[in-house]
């Protein structure tokens, strides 16, 4: 009986591949997927063609345009990626039952019985590839790794891309791994690589030759011994994990780099996190707030502890109080026009399953919980943020902090995609392909020109600063404490 136990499917350049599938004119051309159409952002995905020019995830837009002038930049559409993810999972399920998706573009499939024989496992892999070809043509492809455990199968899927098929058998271990770089192995990032180098391990061959005790010392935990076993093909059970936090962050666009804009986005992030908290059945006992500023190394950090809760109004009240203190402090000690807010983040911590605690009987708290429940039902039925708190208005109007896809979680569209975002995407679907293509061409031309100018400025090492202040910060000296017609102040 063969030792092969896991078949790991990794979709190649997934976000960019979906864009090429939906828009045939992008096929065969270098494509970069960006979170927003701005020259100051970076690529969150790159097509196979773009990667040949050195454009990868994290490449700044100005650098991507510099390396590949013909690149087509496409604004990310998370809801579409999630939609096709579920269709891809159904296709794989028809070929072989699969486990829980590792991320939106990765899924392990566990082999049993005769499926563990190399011939059978490779036949299943080819069946999956053919099913994708029949449904999506050559637009969406995958690399497949087959190995004695999930860790090695995932590693094997990265060896040959795109459209690869790599098998690692027990008798080939650990020698078949020696040609890989340390960073090619799952679980070894920049910080872990530095730690291994300090422990005298500079190559994968040295890593495989190290003793269990040596790796335990390098990892500073029992995880080192676990890694030693995984490298040798042992099929270890998955570690039990518990939810530790729920949070969101967002880099502010120039139009929101003000205290009012930052506050609106923070409120939206807290409301989104609170809705997820209730949906997953948790209470939070801590709120962490982080704000970074343009041209300022020191950031605002505040951690608030409180009795476990899950209602949005209470969390917004806590956030509003802290943000007012921050605004006053910045006006007293700093020059806010020179250091406007650049990014904001909120995290709910100290999570406890809702059923493990007895909730407060305070009337105000009960009213806030019932209000949150009503908002959830309305937004789940008609679209997220169909109904929202007025303090979030600026963030909603600017479509700030939209749905994002993390590496470890498949988002639920109903929970995270804004009603206005979905409405705009549906409206855009009514346009002809030609109209949408021309509109994208105009957007990308303007974006590329801006990125090119920024690249030239970097090359010549010239910096410029607007009189209005960094990051589009503006200040209206005529503003008074009294609200203007149609304007509302803080509710909390």
C-alpha positions as CSV (number, residue, x, y, z in Angstrom):
1,X,0.0,0.0,0.0
2,X,1.4,3.4,-1.0
3,X,2.1,6.0,1.6
4,X,0.3,8.8,-0.3
5,X,-2.5,10.2,1.8
6,X,-3.2,13.8,0.6
7,X,-3.8,15.4,-2.7
8,X,-3.5,19.2,-2.5
9,X,-5.1,21.5,-5.1
10,X,-3.7,25.1,-5.5
11,X,-5.3,27.3,-8.1
12,X,-2.8,29.3,-10.1
13,X,-2.9,33.2,-9.8
14,X,-6.5,32.8,-8.8
15,X,-7.8,36.4,-8.6
16,X,-6.1,37.3,-11.9
17,X,-7.3,34.0,-13.5
18,X,-10.9,34.8,-12.6
19,X,-10.5,38.3,-14.2
20,X,-9.1,36.7,-17.4
21,X,-12.0,34.2,-17.4
22,X,-14.6,36.8,-17.1
23,X,-13.0,39.2,-19.7
24,X,-11.6,37.2,-22.6
25,X,-9.6,40.2,-23.8
26,X,-7.4,39.9,-20.8
27,X,-6.4,36.3,-21.5
28,X,-2.7,35.8,-22.4
29,X,-1.9,39.3,-21.2
30,X,-0.2,40.4,-18.0
31,X,-2.8,41.3,-15.4
32,X,-2.4,42.8,-11.9
33,X,-5.3,42.8,-9.4
34,X,-5.3,45.9,-7.1
35,X,-7.6,46.6,-4.1
36,X,-8.4,50.1,-5.3
37,X,-7.7,52.1,-8.5
38,X,-4.9,54.2,-7.0
39,X,-1.2,54.5,-7.9
40,X,-0.2,54.4,-4.3
41,X,-1.5,50.8,-3.7
42,X,0.1,47.4,-4.5
43,X,-0.9,44.3,-6.4
44,X,-2.8,41.7,-4.4
45,X,-2.5,39.2,-7.2
46,X,-0.7,38.9,-10.6
47,X,-1.4,36.7,-13.6
48,X,1.0,34.1,-14.8
49,X,2.1,36.4,-17.6
50,X,2.7,39.3,-15.2
51,X,4.8,37.1,-12.9
52,X,7.2,36.5,-15.8
53,X,8.1,40.2,-15.5
54,X,8.7,39.9,-11.8
55,X,5.3,41.3,-10.7
56,X,4.0,39.4,-7.7
57,X,1.7,39.8,-4.7
58,X,2.8,43.0,-2.9
59,X,4.5,44.7,-5.8
60,X,3.7,48.4,-5.7
61,X,1.6,49.6,-8.7
62,X,4.3,52.1,-9.8
63,X,6.9,49.3,-9.8
64,X,4.5,46.9,-11.6
65,X,4.0,49.5,-14.4
66,X,7.7,50.1,-14.6
67,X,8.6,46.4,-14.9
68,X,5.7,45.6,-17.3
69,X,4.4,48.7,-19.2
70,X,1.7,46.5,-20.9
71,X,0.2,45.3,-17.6
72,X,-3.6,45.7,-17.2
73,X,-4.6,46.7,-13.7
74,X,-8.0,45.4,-12.5
75,X,-9.8,46.4,-9.4
76,X,-10.5,43.4,-7.1
77,X,-14.0,41.9,-7.0
78,X,-14.0,39.7,-3.8
79,X,-17.6,38.7,-4.2
80,X,-17.0,37.2,-7.6
81,X,-13.9,35.3,-6.4
82,X,-16.0,33.8,-3.5
83,X,-18.7,32.8,-6.0
84,X,-16.4,31.0,-8.3
85,X,-14.6,29.4,-5.3
86,X,-17.7,27.6,-4.3
87,X,-18.2,26.4,-7.9
88,X,-14.6,25.1,-8.0
89,X,-15.1,23.2,-4.8
90,X,-18.2,21.6,-6.3
91,X,-16.2,20.5,-9.3
92,X,-13.5,18.9,-7.1
93,X,-16.1,17.3,-5.0
94,X,-17.4,15.5,-8.1
95,X,-13.9,14.0,-8.6
96,X,-12.9,13.3,-4.9
97,X,-14.3,14.4,-1.5
98,X,-12.2,17.3,-0.2
99,X,-11.5,18.7,3.2
100,X,-12.0,22.2,4.5
101,X,-10.5,24.8,2.1
102,X,-7.2,26.1,3.3
103,X,-7.9,29.5,1.7
104,X,-9.9,30.7,-1.3
105,X,-7.5,29.2,-3.8
106,X,-6.3,26.0,-1.9
107,X,-8.0,22.8,-0.8
108,X,-6.7,19.5,0.6
109,X,-8.2,16.2,-0.5
110,X,-7.6,13.1,1.5
111,X,-6.9,9.7,-0.2
112,X,-8.3,6.4,1.0
113,X,-7.9,2.8,0.0
114,X,-6.7,2.3,-3.6
115,X,-6.7,6.1,-4.1
116,X,-3.3,6.0,-2.2
117,X,-1.7,4.1,-5.0
118,X,0.4,6.5,-7.2
119,X,-1.4,5.5,-10.4
120,X,-4.8,6.1,-8.9
121,X,-3.8,9.4,-7.2
122,X,-2.4,10.8,-10.4
123,X,-5.5,9.7,-12.3
124,X,-7.7,11.7,-9.9
125,X,-5.4,14.7,-10.3
126,X,-5.8,14.5,-14.1
127,X,-9.5,14.1,-13.7
128,X,-9.7,17.4,-11.7
129,X,-7.5,19.2,-14.3
130,X,-9.7,18.0,-17.2
131,X,-12.9,19.0,-15.3
132,X,-11.5,22.5,-14.9
133,X,-10.5,22.6,-18.6
134,X,-14.0,21.5,-19.7
135,X,-15.6,24.2,-17.5
136,X,-13.2,27.2,-17.7
137,X,-10.9,26.4,-20.6
138,X,-7.3,27.4,-20.0
139,X,-8.3,30.5,-18.0
140,X,-8.4,28.8,-14.6
141,X,-5.7,26.2,-13.9
142,X,-4.3,24.5,-10.9
143,X,-1.2,22.9,-9.6
144,X,-1.6,19.7,-7.6
145,X,0.8,18.1,-5.1
146,X,0.4,14.5,-3.8
147,X,2.4,13.4,-0.7
148,X,2.2,11.4,2.5
149,X,0.7,14.3,4.5
150,X,-1.0,17.6,3.9
151,X,2.1,19.7,4.7
152,X,4.2,17.9,2.0
153,X,1.4,17.9,-0.5
154,X,1.0,21.6,-0.2
155,X,4.7,22.0,-0.5
156,X,4.7,19.8,-3.6
157,X,1.9,21.9,-5.2
158,X,4.2,24.9,-5.2
159,X,7.2,23.1,-6.9
160,X,5.8,23.3,-10.5
161,X,3.6,26.2,-11.6
162,X,1.5,26.8,-13.5
163,X,-0.6,23.6,-14.1
164,X,1.9,21.3,-12.4
165,X,1.5,17.9,-10.9
166,X,4.2,16.8,-8.4
167,X,4.3,13.6,-6.4
168,X,6.5,13.0,-3.3
169,X,6.6,9.5,-2.0
170,X,7.8,8.3,1.4
171,X,10.9,6.6,0.1
172,X,12.0,10.0,-1.5
173,X,12.1,11.8,1.8
174,X,13.7,13.9,2.9
175,X,16.1,14.0,-0.1
176,X,13.5,15.4,-2.6
177,X,13.2,18.5,-0.5
178,X,16.9,19.4,-0.4
179,X,16.7,21.5,-3.6
180,X,14.1,23.8,-2.1
181,X,14.8,27.1,-0.3
182,X,13.8,27.4,3.3
183,X,11.1,29.9,2.4
184,X,9.6,27.4,0.0
185,X,8.5,25.3,2.9
186,X,5.1,26.0,4.5
187,X,5.4,27.8,7.9
188,X,8.8,29.4,7.3
189,X,8.5,33.1,6.7
190,X,11.1,35.9,7.0
191,X,11.2,35.9,10.8
192,X,11.3,32.1,11.1
193,X,14.1,32.0,8.5
194,X,16.1,34.4,10.6
195,X,15.6,32.3,13.7
196,X,16.7,29.2,11.9
197,X,19.8,30.9,10.6
198,X,20.7,32.0,14.1
199,X,20.4,28.3,15.0
200,X,22.9,27.4,12.3
201,X,20.4,26.2,9.7
202,X,20.8,27.9,6.3
203,X,19.5,25.4,3.8
204,X,16.7,22.9,3.6
205,X,19.2,20.1,3.6
206,X,20.5,21.3,6.9
207,X,17.0,21.6,8.2
208,X,16.2,18.0,7.2
209,X,19.4,16.8,8.9
210,X,18.8,18.6,12.2
211,X,17.7,16.6,15.2
212,X,14.3,16.9,16.8
213,X,15.9,18.6,19.8
214,X,17.7,21.1,17.6
215,X,14.4,22.1,15.8
216,X,12.6,22.3,19.1
217,X,15.2,24.8,20.3
218,X,15.1,26.7,17.0
219,X,11.3,27.0,17.2
220,X,11.4,27.6,20.9
221,X,8.4,25.2,21.3
222,X,7.2,21.7,20.6
223,X,6.3,22.9,17.1
224,X,10.0,22.2,16.1
225,X,9.5,18.5,16.9
226,X,6.2,18.6,15.0
227,X,8.0,20.1,12.0
228,X,10.7,17.3,12.2
229,X,8.0,14.7,11.9
230,X,6.2,16.5,9.0
231,X,9.3,16.6,7.0
232,X,9.6,12.8,7.2
233,X,6.1,12.2,6.1
234,X,4.3,11.5,9.3
235,X,0.6,12.2,9.0
236,X,-0.1,14.3,12.2
237,X,-3.6,15.3,13.2
238,X,-4.5,19.0,12.8
239,X,-3.9,21.1,15.8
240,X,-7.1,22.2,17.6
241,X,-7.5,26.0,17.4
242,X,-9.9,28.4,18.9
243,X,-11.0,31.8,17.6
244,X,-8.8,34.4,19.2
245,X,-9.8,37.6,17.6
246,X,-12.0,39.3,15.0
247,X,-10.7,42.4,13.4
248,X,-10.5,44.6,10.3
249,X,-8.1,47.3,9.1
250,X,-8.1,49.8,6.2
251,X,-5.6,52.2,4.6
252,X,-7.5,55.5,4.1
253,X,-7.9,57.0,0.7
254,X,-6.8,60.7,0.3
255,X,-10.4,61.8,0.5
256,X,-10.8,60.2,4.0
257,X,-7.4,61.3,5.5
258,X,-9.0,63.5,8.1
259,X,-10.2,62.9,11.6
260,X,-13.8,62.8,10.4
261,X,-13.0,60.3,7.7
262,X,-10.9,58.1,10.0
263,X,-13.7,58.1,12.5
264,X,-16.3,57.1,9.9
265,X,-14.1,54.2,8.7
266,X,-13.4,53.0,12.3
267,X,-17.1,53.0,13.1
268,X,-17.7,50.9,9.9
269,X,-15.0,48.5,10.8
270,X,-16.3,48.0,14.4
271,X,-19.8,47.5,13.1
272,X,-18.6,44.9,10.7
273,X,-16.5,43.1,13.3
274,X,-19.5,43.2,15.8
275,X,-21.8,41.6,13.2
276,X,-19.3,38.8,12.6
277,X,-18.9,38.4,16.4
278,X,-22.7,37.8,16.8
279,X,-22.8,35.6,13.7
280,X,-20.1,33.3,15.0
281,X,-21.7,33.2,18.5
282,X,-19.0,35.0,20.5
283,X,-18.8,37.8,23.1
284,X,-15.7,40.1,23.2
285,X,-14.0,41.4,26.3
286,X,-11.4,43.8,24.8
287,X,-11.3,46.3,21.9
288,X,-8.0,47.2,20.4
289,X,-7.8,50.4,18.4
290,X,-4.8,51.3,16.1
291,X,-4.3,54.5,14.1
292,X,-1.2,55.3,12.0
293,X,-0.4,58.8,10.6
294,X,1.2,60.2,7.5
295,X,4.9,61.0,8.1
296,X,4.7,60.0,11.8
297,X,6.4,56.9,13.2
298,X,4.4,56.8,16.5
299,X,0.9,55.5,16.2
300,X,-2.1,55.7,18.4
301,X,-2.7,52.5,20.4
302,X,-5.5,51.9,22.8
303,X,-6.7,48.6,24.4
304,X,-10.0,48.7,26.3
305,X,-11.1,46.0,28.6
306,X,-14.8,45.5,29.6
307,X,-17.4,43.0,30.6
308,X,-18.1,40.6,27.6
309,X,-20.5,42.0,25.1
310,X,-21.5,41.7,21.5
311,X,-23.8,44.7,20.7
312,X,-22.7,47.4,18.2
313,X,-24.0,50.5,20.1
314,X,-21.8,49.7,23.2
315,X,-18.7,49.1,21.1
316,X,-19.3,52.3,19.1
317,X,-19.7,54.3,22.3
318,X,-16.4,53.0,23.6
319,X,-14.7,53.8,20.3
320,X,-16.2,57.3,20.0
321,X,-15.0,58.3,23.4
322,X,-11.4,57.2,22.7
323,X,-11.4,58.8,19.3
324,X,-12.4,62.2,20.7
325,X,-9.5,61.9,23.1
326,X,-7.2,61.2,20.3
327,X,-8.4,64.1,18.2
328,X,-7.9,66.5,21.2
329,X,-4.5,65.1,21.9
330,X,-3.3,65.5,18.3
331,X,-4.6,69.1,18.1
332,X,-2.7,70.0,21.3
333,X,0.6,68.2,20.7
334,X,1.0,67.7,16.9
335,X,0.4,69.5,13.7
336,X,-2.6,67.5,12.3
337,X,-2.3,69.0,8.8
338,X,1.2,67.5,8.5
339,X,0.3,64.2,10.0
340,X,-3.3,63.2,9.0
341,X,-4.5,59.7,9.7
342,X,-3.2,57.1,7.2
343,X,-4.7,53.8,8.3
344,X,-7.0,52.5,11.0
345,X,-7.6,49.1,12.5
346,X,-9.9,47.6,15.2
347,X,-9.7,44.1,16.8
348,X,-12.1,42.4,19.1
349,X,-10.3,40.2,21.6
350,X,-10.8,37.9,24.6
351,X,-13.5,36.1,22.8
352,X,-15.9,33.8,24.8
353,X,-18.6,31.6,23.3
354,X,-21.9,33.3,24.0
355,X,-23.5,30.3,25.7
356,X,-20.7,30.1,28.3
357,X,-21.7,33.4,30.1
358,X,-24.9,34.8,31.6
359,X,-25.6,38.1,30.0
360,X,-26.4,41.4,31.8
361,X,-30.0,42.2,32.7
362,X,-29.4,46.0,32.4
363,X,-32.2,47.6,30.5
364,X,-30.0,49.7,28.3
365,X,-27.8,46.8,27.4
366,X,-30.8,44.7,26.5
367,X,-32.1,47.4,24.2
368,X,-28.7,47.7,22.5
369,X,-28.7,43.9,21.9
370,X,-32.1,43.9,20.5
371,X,-31.3,46.8,18.2
372,X,-28.2,44.9,17.0
373,X,-30.2,41.8,16.3
374,X,-32.7,43.8,14.2
375,X,-29.9,45.5,12.2
376,X,-28.4,42.1,11.5
377,X,-31.7,40.6,10.2
378,X,-32.3,43.6,7.9
379,X,-28.7,43.7,6.5
380,X,-28.7,39.9,6.0
381,X,-31.9,40.1,4.1
382,X,-31.3,43.3,2.0
383,X,-27.5,43.6,1.9
384,X,-24.9,44.6,4.4
385,X,-25.1,48.2,5.5
386,X,-28.5,48.7,4.0
387,X,-29.2,50.2,7.4
388,X,-26.3,51.7,9.3
389,X,-25.4,54.2,12.0
390,X,-25.1,57.8,10.8
391,X,-21.6,58.2,12.0
392,X,-20.5,55.7,9.2
393,X,-21.9,57.8,6.4
394,X,-18.7,59.1,5.0
395,X,-17.2,55.6,4.9
396,X,-20.3,54.2,3.2
397,X,-20.5,57.0,0.6
398,X,-16.8,56.5,-0.3
399,X,-17.1,52.7,-0.3
400,X,-14.3,52.5,2.1
401,X,-13.2,49.3,3.9
402,X,-15.0,47.0,1.4
403,X,-15.1,43.2,1.6
404,X,-11.6,41.7,1.5
405,X,-10.4,38.1,1.3
406,X,-7.8,37.0,3.8
407,X,-5.5,34.1,3.4
408,X,-7.1,31.9,6.0
409,X,-10.9,32.6,5.8
410,X,-13.5,32.5,3.0
411,X,-15.7,35.5,3.7
412,X,-19.5,35.3,3.6
413,X,-20.7,37.7,1.0
414,X,-24.0,38.4,2.8
415,X,-22.0,39.4,5.9
416,X,-19.3,41.5,4.3
417,X,-20.2,42.8,0.9
418,X,-21.9,46.3,1.2
419,X,-25.3,46.8,-0.3
420,X,-24.0,49.7,-2.4
421,X,-21.1,47.8,-3.7
422,X,-23.3,44.9,-4.8
423,X,-25.8,47.4,-6.4
424,X,-23.1,49.0,-8.4
425,X,-21.7,45.7,-9.6
426,X,-25.2,44.6,-10.7
427,X,-25.7,47.9,-12.5
428,X,-22.4,47.5,-14.2
429,X,-23.4,44.0,-15.3
430,X,-26.1,45.6,-17.5
431,X,-23.5,47.4,-19.7
432,X,-22.2,45.8,-22.9
433,X,-18.8,44.2,-22.9
434,X,-17.5,46.9,-25.2
435,X,-18.7,49.7,-22.9
436,X,-17.2,48.1,-19.8
437,X,-13.9,47.4,-21.6
438,X,-13.6,51.1,-22.8
439,X,-14.4,52.3,-19.3
440,X,-11.7,50.1,-17.8
441,X,-9.2,51.2,-20.5
442,X,-9.8,54.9,-19.5
443,X,-9.4,54.1,-15.8
444,X,-6.3,52.1,-16.2
445,X,-4.7,54.6,-18.6
446,X,-5.1,57.3,-16.0
447,X,-3.9,55.0,-13.3
448,X,-0.8,53.9,-15.3
449,X,0.1,57.5,-16.2
450,X,0.0,58.4,-12.5
451,X,2.1,55.4,-11.6
452,X,4.6,56.2,-14.3
453,X,5.0,59.8,-13.0
454,X,5.5,58.5,-9.5
455,X,8.2,56.0,-10.7
456,X,10.0,58.9,-12.5
457,X,9.9,60.9,-9.3
458,X,11.4,58.1,-7.3
459,X,14.1,57.5,-9.9
460,X,15.2,61.2,-9.8
461,X,14.8,61.2,-5.9
462,X,12.7,64.3,-6.0
463,X,9.9,64.8,-3.5
464,X,7.0,67.2,-3.6
465,X,4.5,68.2,-1.0
466,X,1.2,70.0,-1.5
467,X,0.5,73.2,0.3
468,X,-2.7,71.6,1.5
469,X,-0.7,69.1,3.6
470,X,0.2,65.4,3.2
471,X,-2.3,62.8,2.1
472,X,-4.9,65.2,0.9
473,X,-5.5,66.6,4.4
474,X,-7.6,69.7,4.3
475,X,-8.9,72.0,7.0
476,X,-11.8,74.4,6.9
477,X,-11.2,77.3,9.2
478,X,-14.8,78.5,8.8
479,X,-16.1,75.3,10.4
480,X,-17.8,76.0,13.8
481,X,-19.1,73.7,16.5
482,X,-22.7,74.1,15.3
483,X,-23.9,71.5,12.7
484,X,-24.6,72.6,9.2
485,X,-28.0,71.9,7.5
486,X,-28.2,68.1,6.9
487,X,-25.2,67.4,9.1
488,X,-25.2,65.3,12.3
489,X,-22.6,65.1,15.1
490,X,-21.6,62.1,17.2
491,X,-24.3,60.0,18.7
492,X,-21.9,58.5,21.2
